[in-house]
Amino acid sequence: MSEEDIAAKRFWTLQAVRACALAVCFAGILILADLVALPAFVGGILLVLGALEFFFLPWFLVKQWKKLG
């Protein structure tokens, strides 16, 4: 696999991780707004986990990829 292929694969992986994190945050917001019939604490947990996933999971992935070379 060429360097460009690896870079493209990693780029799209990061974008997918961020999109999933936004979906988790959005689900939390829907729950907190009482648009989904679940307890509010579940919405809060999803909102916090989604934000953490959005900011820290891509950083962690890049760190792991740098270890691989």
N, CA, C and O atoms as a Maestro MAE file, in Angstrom:
{
 s_m_m2io_version
 :::
 2.0.0
}

f_m_ct {
 s_m_title
 :::
 protein
 m_atom[276] {
  # First column is atom index #
  i_m_mmod_type
  r_m_x_coord
  r_m_y_coord
  r_m_z_coord
  i_m_residue_number
  s_m_chain_name
  s_m_pdb_residue_name
  s_m_pdb_atom_name
  i_m_atomic_number
  :::
  1 25 0.844 -1.172 0.000 1 A "MET " " N  " 7
  2 3 0.000 0.000 0.000 1 A "MET " " CA " 6
  3 2 0.893 1.240 0.000 1 A "MET " " C  " 6
  4 15 1.868 1.300 0.749 1 A "MET " " O  " 8
  5 25 0.574 2.211 -0.819 2 A "SER " " N  " 7
  6 3 1.397 3.416 -0.912 2 A "SER " " CA " 6
  7 2 1.120 4.357 0.266 2 A "SER " " C  " 6
  8 15 0.144 4.196 0.999 2 A "SER " " O  " 8
  9 25 1.993 5.324 0.419 3 A "GLU " " N  " 7
  10 3 1.844 6.308 1.499 3 A "GLU " " CA " 6
  11 2 0.536 7.083 1.363 3 A "GLU " " C  " 6
  12 15 -0.126 7.381 2.357 3 A "GLU " " O  " 8
  13 25 0.172 7.404 0.125 4 A "GLU " " N  " 7
  14 3 -1.077 8.140 -0.105 4 A "GLU " " CA " 6
  15 2 -2.284 7.318 0.285 4 A "GLU " " C  " 6
  16 15 -3.237 7.857 0.847 4 A "GLU " " O  " 8
  17 25 -2.268 6.022 0.001 5 A "ASP " " N  " 7
  18 3 -3.384 5.152 0.366 5 A "ASP " " CA " 6
  19 2 -3.527 5.053 1.879 5 A "ASP " " C  " 6
  20 15 -4.638 5.080 2.409 5 A "ASP " " O  " 8
  21 25 -2.416 4.941 2.558 6 A "ILE " " N  " 7
  22 3 -2.446 4.860 4.017 6 A "ILE " " CA " 6
  23 2 -2.965 6.167 4.602 6 A "ILE " " C  " 6
  24 15 -3.788 6.154 5.517 6 A "ILE " " O  " 8
  25 25 -2.494 7.285 4.084 7 A "ALA " " N  " 7
  26 3 -2.933 8.593 4.573 7 A "ALA " " CA " 6
  27 2 -4.424 8.795 4.334 7 A "ALA " " C  " 6
  28 15 -5.128 9.308 5.204 7 A "ALA " " O  " 8
  29 25 -4.908 8.396 3.165 8 A "ALA " " N  " 7
  30 3 -6.335 8.534 2.858 8 A "ALA " " CA " 6
  31 2 -7.178 7.656 3.774 8 A "ALA " " C  " 6
  32 15 -8.226 8.080 4.260 8 A "ALA " " O  " 8
  33 25 -6.715 6.432 4.006 9 A "LYS " " N  " 7
  34 3 -7.445 5.520 4.889 9 A "LYS " " CA " 6
  35 2 -7.519 6.082 6.308 9 A "LYS " " C  " 6
  36 15 -8.567 6.015 6.951 9 A "LYS " " O  " 8
  37 25 -6.428 6.626 6.786 10 A "ARG " " N  " 7
  38 3 -6.404 7.206 8.129 10 A "ARG " " CA " 6
  39 2 -7.276 8.450 8.208 10 A "ARG " " C  " 6
  40 15 -7.969 8.664 9.203 10 A "ARG " " O  " 8
  41 25 -7.245 9.268 7.167 11 A "PHE " " N  " 7
  42 3 -8.084 10.463 7.134 11 A "PHE " " CA " 6
  43 2 -9.552 10.092 7.244 11 A "PHE " " C  " 6
  44 15 -10.281 10.673 8.048 11 A "PHE " " O  " 8
  45 25 -9.992 9.130 6.444 12 A "TRP " " N  " 7
  46 3 -11.404 8.755 6.466 12 A "TRP " " CA " 6
  47 2 -11.785 8.040 7.759 12 A "TRP " " C  " 6
  48 15 -12.936 8.108 8.191 12 A "TRP " " O  " 8
  49 25 -10.837 7.364 8.371 13 A "THR " " N  " 7
  50 3 -11.095 6.756 9.671 13 A "THR " " CA " 6
  51 2 -11.347 7.843 10.715 13 A "THR " " C  " 6
  52 15 -12.274 7.740 11.518 13 A "THR " " O  " 8
  53 25 -10.521 8.876 10.697 14 A "LEU " " N  " 7
  54 3 -10.719 9.985 11.636 14 A "LEU " " CA " 6
  55 2 -12.060 10.686 11.409 14 A "LEU " " C  " 6
  56 15 -12.737 11.070 12.362 14 A "LEU " " O  " 8
  57 25 -12.434 10.848 10.147 15 A "GLN " " N  " 7
  58 3 -13.710 11.498 9.858 15 A "GLN " " CA " 6
  59 2 -14.887 10.641 10.326 15 A "GLN " " C  " 6
  60 15 -15.879 11.169 10.831 15 A "GLN " " O  " 8
  61 25 -14.779 9.335 10.160 16 A "ALA " " N  " 7
  62 3 -15.847 8.437 10.614 16 A "ALA " " CA " 6
  63 2 -15.966 8.452 12.131 16 A "ALA " " C  " 6
  64 15 -17.072 8.435 12.670 16 A "ALA " " O  " 8
  65 25 -14.834 8.482 12.818 17 A "VAL " " N  " 7
  66 3 -14.852 8.544 14.284 17 A "VAL " " CA " 6
  67 2 -15.524 9.834 14.740 17 A "VAL " " C  " 6
  68 15 -16.345 9.816 15.656 17 A "VAL " " O  " 8
  69 25 -15.186 10.931 14.118 18 A "ARG " " N  " 7
  70 3 -15.797 12.214 14.493 18 A "ARG " " CA " 6
  71 2 -17.293 12.229 14.187 18 A "ARG " " C  " 6
  72 15 -18.077 12.760 14.974 18 A "ARG " " O  " 8
  73 25 -17.693 11.660 13.069 19 A "ALA " " N  " 7
  74 3 -19.117 11.623 12.719 19 A "ALA " " CA " 6
  75 2 -19.902 10.773 13.722 19 A "ALA " " C  " 6
  76 15 -21.007 11.141 14.120 19 A "ALA " " O  " 8
  77 25 -19.341 9.659 14.122 20 A "CYS " " N  " 7
  78 3 -20.003 8.811 15.118 20 A "CYS " " CA " 6
  79 2 -20.099 9.527 16.457 20 A "CYS " " C  " 6
  80 15 -21.109 9.413 17.152 20 A "CYS " " O  " 8
  81 25 -19.066 10.256 16.817 21 A "ALA " " N  " 7
  82 3 -19.092 11.014 18.071 21 A "ALA " " CA " 6
  83 2 -20.176 12.087 18.031 21 A "ALA " " C  " 6
  84 15 -20.868 12.309 19.024 21 A "ALA " " O  " 8
  85 25 -20.322 12.746 16.898 22 A "LEU " " N  " 7
  86 3 -21.388 13.743 16.768 22 A "LEU " " CA " 6
  87 2 -22.764 13.099 16.855 22 A "LEU " " C  " 6
  88 15 -23.689 13.693 17.408 22 A "LEU " " O  " 8
  89 25 -22.910 11.899 16.319 23 A "ALA " " N  " 7
  90 3 -24.183 11.194 16.407 23 A "ALA " " CA " 6
  91 2 -24.515 10.842 17.860 23 A "ALA " " C  " 6
  92 15 -25.670 10.931 18.274 23 A "ALA " " O  " 8
  93 25 -23.508 10.447 18.622 24 A "VAL " " N  " 7
  94 3 -23.722 10.141 20.036 24 A "VAL " " CA " 6
  95 2 -24.123 11.410 20.785 24 A "VAL " " C  " 6
  96 15 -25.047 11.381 21.598 24 A "VAL " " O  " 8
  97 25 -23.436 12.525 20.519 25 A "CYS " " N  " 7
  98 3 -23.803 13.803 21.144 25 A "CYS " " CA " 6
  99 2 -25.225 14.211 20.779 25 A "CYS " " C  " 6
  100 15 -25.987 14.665 21.632 25 A "CYS " " O  " 8
  101 25 -25.572 14.049 19.527 26 A "PHE " " N  " 7
  102 3 -26.907 14.407 19.063 26 A "PHE " " CA " 6
  103 2 -27.972 13.555 19.753 26 A "PHE " " C  " 6
  104 15 -29.033 14.059 20.123 26 A "PHE " " O  " 8
  105 25 -27.687 12.268 19.923 27 A "ALA " " N  " 7
  106 3 -28.626 11.402 20.644 27 A "ALA " " CA " 6
  107 2 -28.795 11.883 22.081 27 A "ALA " " C  " 6
  108 15 -29.906 11.894 22.609 27 A "ALA " " O  " 8
  109 25 -27.704 12.277 22.705 28 A "GLY " " N  " 7
  110 3 -27.783 12.810 24.062 28 A "GLY " " CA " 6
  111 2 -28.616 14.073 24.134 28 A "GLY " " C  " 6
  112 15 -29.405 14.249 25.063 28 A "GLY " " O  " 8
  113 25 -28.446 14.951 23.161 29 A "ILE " " N  " 7
  114 3 -29.228 16.193 23.121 29 A "ILE " " CA " 6
  115 2 -30.706 15.884 22.935 29 A "ILE " " C  " 6
  116 15 -31.549 16.501 23.585 29 A "ILE " " O  " 8
  117 25 -31.031 14.947 22.069 30 A "LEU " " N  " 7
  118 3 -32.433 14.570 21.859 30 A "LEU " " CA " 6
  119 2 -33.055 14.032 23.145 30 A "LEU " " C  " 6
  120 15 -34.210 14.329 23.451 30 A "LEU " " O  " 8
  121 25 -32.300 13.251 23.886 31 A "ILE " " N  " 7
  122 3 -32.807 12.708 25.143 31 A "ILE " " CA " 6
  123 2 -32.997 13.824 26.161 31 A "ILE " " C  " 6
  124 15 -34.018 13.873 26.846 31 A "ILE " " O  " 8
  125 25 -32.016 14.724 26.263 32 A "LEU " " N  " 7
  126 3 -32.125 15.831 27.213 32 A "LEU " " CA " 6
  127 2 -33.270 16.774 26.866 32 A "LEU " " C  " 6
  128 15 -33.840 17.403 27.758 32 A "LEU " " O  " 8
  129 25 -33.611 16.882 25.600 33 A "ALA " " N  " 7
  130 3 -34.715 17.740 25.164 33 A "ALA " " CA " 6
  131 2 -36.066 17.033 25.268 33 A "ALA " " C  " 6
  132 15 -37.083 17.578 24.840 33 A "ALA " " O  " 8
  133 25 -36.083 15.840 25.826 34 A "ASP " " N  " 7
  134 3 -37.305 15.028 25.991 34 A "ASP " " CA " 6
  135 2 -37.968 14.677 24.662 34 A "ASP " " C  " 6
  136 15 -39.184 14.495 24.601 34 A "ASP " " O  " 8
  137 25 -37.185 14.584 23.621 35 A "LEU " " N  " 7
  138 3 -37.713 14.130 22.336 35 A "LEU " " CA " 6
  139 2 -37.620 12.612 22.211 35 A "LEU " " C  " 6
  140 15 -38.241 12.013 21.333 35 A "LEU " " O  " 8
  141 25 -36.839 11.997 23.097 36 A "VAL " " N  " 7
  142 3 -36.715 10.544 23.181 36 A "VAL " " CA " 6
  143 2 -37.014 10.176 24.629 36 A "VAL " " C  " 6
  144 15 -36.492 10.793 25.557 36 A "VAL " " O  " 8
  145 25 -37.856 9.169 24.809 37 A "ALA " " N  " 7
  146 3 -38.332 8.806 26.149 37 A "ALA " " CA " 6
  147 2 -37.311 7.954 26.894 37 A "ALA " " C  " 6
  148 15 -37.481 6.743 27.038 37 A "ALA " " O  " 8
  149 25 -36.259 8.597 27.362 38 A "LEU " " N  " 7
  150 3 -35.253 7.965 28.210 38 A "LEU " " CA " 6
  151 2 -34.935 8.924 29.342 38 A "LEU " " C  " 6
  152 15 -35.174 10.125 29.212 38 A "LEU " " O  " 8
  153 25 -34.405 8.427 30.442 39 A "PRO " " N  " 7
  154 3 -34.064 9.325 31.555 39 A "PRO " " CA " 6
  155 2 -33.011 10.361 31.140 39 A "PRO " " C  " 6
  156 15 -32.161 10.099 30.288 39 A "PRO " " O  " 8
  157 25 -33.088 11.524 31.754 40 A "ALA " " N  " 7
  158 3 -32.191 12.623 31.403 40 A "ALA " " CA " 6
  159 2 -30.728 12.276 31.673 40 A "ALA " " C  " 6
  160 15 -29.843 12.734 30.951 40 A "ALA " " O  " 8
  161 25 -30.465 11.474 32.704 41 A "PHE " " N  " 7
  162 3 -29.068 11.156 32.992 41 A "PHE " " CA " 6
  163 2 -28.429 10.351 31.864 41 A "PHE " " C  " 6
  164 15 -27.222 10.447 31.644 41 A "PHE " " O  " 8
  165 25 -29.227 9.561 31.149 42 A "VAL " " N  " 7
  166 3 -28.709 8.819 29.995 42 A "VAL " " CA " 6
  167 2 -28.283 9.811 28.904 42 A "VAL " " C  " 6
  168 15 -27.237 9.646 28.277 42 A "VAL " " O  " 8
  169 25 -29.096 10.824 28.693 43 A "GLY " " N  " 7
  170 3 -28.748 11.846 27.716 43 A "GLY " " CA " 6
  171 2 -27.489 12.595 28.100 43 A "GLY " " C  " 6
  172 15 -26.653 12.898 27.249 43 A "GLY " " O  " 8
  173 25 -27.353 12.894 29.378 44 A "GLY " " N  " 7
  174 3 -26.152 13.570 29.846 44 A "GLY " " CA " 6
  175 2 -24.910 12.726 29.658 44 A "GLY " " C  " 6
  176 15 -23.863 13.219 29.239 44 A "GLY " " O  " 8
  177 25 -25.040 11.451 29.973 45 A "ILE " " N  " 7
  178 3 -23.908 10.536 29.797 45 A "ILE " " CA " 6
  179 2 -23.522 10.445 28.323 45 A "ILE " " C  " 6
  180 15 -22.338 10.495 27.989 45 A "ILE " " O  " 8
  181 25 -24.511 10.311 27.442 46 A "LEU " " N  " 7
  182 3 -24.210 10.236 26.011 46 A "LEU " " CA " 6
  183 2 -23.573 11.522 25.498 46 A "LEU " " C  " 6
  184 15 -22.661 11.487 24.673 46 A "LEU " " O  " 8
  185 25 -24.055 12.640 25.989 47 A "LEU " " N  " 7
  186 3 -23.501 13.918 25.556 47 A "LEU " " CA " 6
  187 2 -22.038 14.040 25.963 47 A "LEU " " C  " 6
  188 15 -21.199 14.440 25.156 47 A "LEU " " O  " 8
  189 25 -21.733 13.699 27.197 48 A "VAL " " N  " 7
  190 3 -20.347 13.788 27.682 48 A "VAL " " CA " 6
  191 2 -19.455 12.776 26.958 48 A "VAL " " C  " 6
  192 15 -18.353 13.114 26.527 48 A "VAL " " O  " 8
  193 25 -19.931 11.536 26.827 49 A "LEU " " N  " 7
  194 3 -19.128 10.516 26.145 49 A "LEU " " CA " 6
  195 2 -18.889 10.878 24.679 49 A "LEU " " C  " 6
  196 15 -17.794 10.669 24.156 49 A "LEU " " O  " 8
  197 25 -19.896 11.412 24.028 50 A "GLY " " N  " 7
  198 3 -19.727 11.827 22.636 50 A "GLY " " CA " 6
  199 2 -18.705 12.941 22.494 50 A "GLY " " C  " 6
  200 15 -17.901 12.934 21.562 50 A "GLY " " O  " 8
  201 25 -18.732 13.910 23.425 51 A "ALA " " N  " 7
  202 3 -17.760 14.997 23.376 51 A "ALA " " CA " 6
  203 2 -16.345 14.471 23.625 51 A "ALA " " C  " 6
  204 15 -15.403 14.864 22.937 51 A "ALA " " O  " 8
  205 25 -16.201 13.587 24.603 52 A "LEU " " N  " 7
  206 3 -14.884 13.000 24.865 52 A "LEU " " CA " 6
  207 2 -14.394 12.200 23.667 52 A "LEU " " C  " 6
  208 15 -13.222 12.264 23.297 52 A "LEU " " O  " 8
  209 25 -15.313 11.445 23.065 53 A "GLU " " N  " 7
  210 3 -14.952 10.659 21.879 53 A "GLU " " CA " 6
  211 2 -14.530 11.580 20.734 53 A "GLU " " C  " 6
  212 15 -13.569 11.283 20.024 53 A "GLU " " O  " 8
  213 25 -15.225 12.671 20.555 54 A "PHE " " N  " 7
  214 3 -14.925 13.592 19.457 54 A "PHE " " CA " 6
  215 2 -13.536 14.201 19.601 54 A "PHE " " C  " 6
  216 15 -12.807 14.325 18.617 54 A "PHE " " O  " 8
  217 25 -13.164 14.584 20.829 55 A "PHE " " N  " 7
  218 3 -11.908 15.291 21.014 55 A "PHE " " CA " 6
  219 2 -10.716 14.383 21.282 55 A "PHE " " C  " 6
  220 15 -9.601 14.706 20.874 55 A "PHE " " O  " 8
  221 25 -10.924 13.249 21.962 56 A "PHE " " N  " 7
  222 3 -9.783 12.465 22.397 56 A "PHE " " CA " 6
  223 2 -9.533 11.193 21.599 56 A "PHE " " C  " 6
  224 15 -8.388 10.748 21.526 56 A "PHE " " O  " 8
  225 25 -10.537 10.598 21.006 57 A "LEU " " N  " 7
  226 3 -10.311 9.374 20.246 57 A "LEU " " CA " 6
  227 2 -9.463 9.618 18.996 57 A "LEU " " C  " 6
  228 15 -8.566 8.818 18.727 57 A "LEU " " O  " 8
  229 25 -9.698 10.679 18.220 58 A "PRO " " N  " 7
  230 3 -8.793 10.922 17.083 58 A "PRO " " CA " 6
  231 2 -7.350 11.160 17.526 58 A "PRO " " C  " 6
  232 15 -6.418 10.686 16.876 58 A "PRO " " O  " 8
  233 25 -7.159 11.884 18.618 59 A "TRP " " N  " 7
  234 3 -5.820 12.110 19.150 59 A "TRP " " CA " 6
  235 2 -5.157 10.786 19.525 59 A "TRP " " C  " 6
  236 15 -3.982 10.570 19.229 59 A "TRP " " O  " 8
  237 25 -5.914 9.905 20.175 60 A "PHE " " N  " 7
  238 3 -5.395 8.605 20.560 60 A "PHE " " CA " 6
  239 2 -5.030 7.765 19.328 60 A "PHE " " C  " 6
  240 15 -3.989 7.108 19.312 60 A "PHE " " O  " 8
  241 25 -5.876 7.788 18.312 61 A "LEU " " N  " 7
  242 3 -5.591 7.034 17.087 61 A "LEU " " CA " 6
  243 2 -4.307 7.535 16.417 61 A "LEU " " C  " 6
  244 15 -3.475 6.732 15.995 61 A "LEU " " O  " 8
  245 25 -4.148 8.839 16.321 62 A "VAL " " N  " 7
  246 3 -2.935 9.398 15.703 62 A "VAL " " CA " 6
  247 2 -1.708 8.990 16.504 62 A "VAL " " C  " 6
  248 15 -0.676 8.641 15.933 62 A "VAL " " O  " 8
  249 25 -1.821 9.033 17.818 63 A "LYS " " N  " 7
  250 3 -0.712 8.626 18.676 63 A "LYS " " CA " 6
  251 2 -0.331 7.168 18.426 63 A "LYS " " C  " 6
  252 15 0.855 6.843 18.367 63 A "LYS " " O  " 8
  253 25 -1.321 6.286 18.280 64 A "GLN " " N  " 7
  254 3 -1.059 4.881 18.019 64 A "GLN " " CA " 6
  255 2 -0.449 4.673 16.625 64 A "GLN " " C  " 6
  256 15 0.446 3.847 16.447 64 A "GLN " " O  " 8
  257 25 -0.941 5.426 15.650 65 A "TRP " " N  " 7
  258 3 -0.405 5.299 14.302 65 A "TRP " " CA " 6
  259 2 1.057 5.749 14.244 65 A "TRP " " C  " 6
  260 15 1.854 5.172 13.504 65 A "TRP " " O  " 8
  261 25 1.406 6.765 15.014 66 A "LYS " " N  " 7
  262 3 2.797 7.223 15.045 66 A "LYS " " CA " 6
  263 2 3.708 6.177 15.669 66 A "LYS " " C  " 6
  264 15 4.872 6.063 15.288 66 A "LYS " " O  " 8
  265 25 3.191 5.413 16.623 67 A "LYS " " N  " 7
  266 3 3.984 4.337 17.225 67 A "LYS " " CA " 6
  267 2 4.283 3.247 16.208 67 A "LYS " " C  " 6
  268 15 5.353 2.638 16.227 67 A "LYS " " O  " 8
  269 25 3.320 3.007 15.315 68 A "LEU " " N  " 7
  270 3 3.498 1.961 14.300 68 A "LEU " " CA " 6
  271 2 4.522 2.336 13.233 68 A "LEU " " C  " 6
  272 15 5.113 1.473 12.584 68 A "LEU " " O  " 8
  273 25 4.712 3.612 13.073 69 A "GLY " " N  " 7
  274 3 5.724 4.013 12.100 69 A "GLY " " CA " 6
  275 2 5.166 4.805 11.029 69 A "GLY " " C  " 6
  276 15 5.893 5.222 10.127 69 A "GLY " " O  " 8
  :::
 }
 m_bond[275] {
  # First column is bond index #
  i_m_from
  i_m_to
  i_m_order
  :::
  1 1 2 1
  2 2 3 1
  3 3 4 2
  4 3 5 1
  5 5 6 1
  6 6 7 1
  7 7 8 2
  8 7 9 1
  9 9 10 1
  10 10 11 1
  11 11 12 2
  12 11 13 1
  13 13 14 1
  14 14 15 1
  15 15 16 2
  16 15 17 1
  17 17 18 1
  18 18 19 1
  19 19 20 2
  20 19 21 1
  21 21 22 1
  22 22 23 1
  23 23 24 2
  24 23 25 1
  25 25 26 1
  26 26 27 1
  27 27 28 2
  28 27 29 1
  29 29 30 1
  30 30 31 1
  31 31 32 2
  32 31 33 1
  33 33 34 1
  34 34 35 1
  35 35 36 2
  36 35 37 1
  37 37 38 1
  38 38 39 1
  39 39 40 2
  40 39 41 1
  41 41 42 1
  42 42 43 1
  43 43 44 2
  44 43 45 1
  45 45 46 1
  46 46 47 1
  47 47 48 2
  48 47 49 1
  49 49 50 1
  50 50 51 1
  51 51 52 2
  52 51 53 1
  53 53 54 1
  54 54 55 1
  55 55 56 2
  56 55 57 1
  57 57 58 1
  58 58 59 1
  59 59 60 2
  60 59 61 1
  61 61 62 1
  62 62 63 1
  63 63 64 2
  64 63 65 1
  65 65 66 1
  66 66 67 1
  67 67 68 2
  68 67 69 1
  69 69 70 1
  70 70 71 1
  71 71 72 2
  72 71 73 1
  73 73 74 1
  74 74 75 1
  75 75 76 2
  76 75 77 1
  77 77 78 1
  78 78 79 1
  79 79 80 2
  80 79 81 1
  81 81 82 1
  82 82 83 1
  83 83 84 2
  84 83 85 1
  85 85 86 1
  86 86 87 1
  87 87 88 2
  88 87 89 1
  89 89 90 1
  90 90 91 1
  91 91 92 2
  92 91 93 1
  93 93 94 1
  94 94 95 1
  95 95 96 2
  96 95 97 1
  97 97 98 1
  98 98 99 1
  99 99 100 2
  100 99 101 1
  101 101 102 1
  102 102 103 1
  103 103 104 2
  104 103 105 1
  105 105 106 1
  106 106 107 1
  107 107 108 2
  108 107 109 1
  109 109 110 1
  110 110 111 1
  111 111 112 2
  112 111 113 1
  113 113 114 1
  114 114 115 1
  115 115 116 2
  116 115 117 1
  117 117 118 1
  118 118 119 1
  119 119 120 2
  120 119 121 1
  121 121 122 1
  122 122 123 1
  123 123 124 2
  124 123 125 1
  125 125 126 1
  126 126 127 1
  127 127 128 2
  128 127 129 1
  129 129 130 1
  130 130 131 1
  131 131 132 2
  132 131 133 1
  133 133 134 1
  134 134 135 1
  135 135 136 2
  136 135 137 1
  137 137 138 1
  138 138 139 1
  139 139 140 2
  140 139 141 1
  141 141 142 1
  142 142 143 1
  143 143 144 2
  144 143 145 1
  145 145 146 1
  146 146 147 1
  147 147 148 2
  148 147 149 1
  149 149 150 1
  150 150 151 1
  151 151 152 2
  152 151 153 1
  153 153 154 1
  154 154 155 1
  155 155 156 2
  156 155 157 1
  157 157 158 1
  158 158 159 1
  159 159 160 2
  160 159 161 1
  161 161 162 1
  162 162 163 1
  163 163 164 2
  164 163 165 1
  165 165 166 1
  166 166 167 1
  167 167 168 2
  168 167 169 1
  169 169 170 1
  170 170 171 1
  171 171 172 2
  172 171 173 1
  173 173 174 1
  174 174 175 1
  175 175 176 2
  176 175 177 1
  177 177 178 1
  178 178 179 1
  179 179 180 2
  180 179 181 1
  181 181 182 1
  182 182 183 1
  183 183 184 2
  184 183 185 1
  185 185 186 1
  186 186 187 1
  187 187 188 2
  188 187 189 1
  189 189 190 1
  190 190 191 1
  191 191 192 2
  192 191 193 1
  193 193 194 1
  194 194 195 1
  195 195 196 2
  196 195 197 1
  197 197 198 1
  198 198 199 1
  199 199 200 2
  200 199 201 1
  201 201 202 1
  202 202 203 1
  203 203 204 2
  204 203 205 1
  205 205 206 1
  206 206 207 1
  207 207 208 2
  208 207 209 1
  209 209 210 1
  210 210 211 1
  211 211 212 2
  212 211 213 1
  213 213 214 1
  214 214 215 1
  215 215 216 2
  216 215 217 1
  217 217 218 1
  218 218 219 1
  219 219 220 2
  220 219 221 1
  221 221 222 1
  222 222 223 1
  223 223 224 2
  224 223 225 1
  225 225 226 1
  226 226 227 1
  227 227 228 2
  228 227 229 1
  229 229 230 1
  230 230 231 1
  231 231 232 2
  232 231 233 1
  233 233 234 1
  234 234 235 1
  235 235 236 2
  236 235 237 1
  237 237 238 1
  238 238 239 1
  239 239 240 2
  240 239 241 1
  241 241 242 1
  242 242 243 1
  243 243 244 2
  244 243 245 1
  245 245 246 1
  246 246 247 1
  247 247 248 2
  248 247 249 1
  249 249 250 1
  250 250 251 1
  251 251 252 2
  252 251 253 1
  253 253 254 1
  254 254 255 1
  255 255 256 2
  256 255 257 1
  257 257 258 1
  258 258 259 1
  259 259 260 2
  260 259 261 1
  261 261 262 1
  262 262 263 1
  263 263 264 2
  264 263 265 1
  265 265 266 1
  266 266 267 1
  267 267 268 2
  268 267 269 1
  269 269 270 1
  270 270 271 1
  271 271 272 2
  272 271 273 1
  273 273 274 1
  274 274 275 1
  275 275 276 2
  :::
 }
}
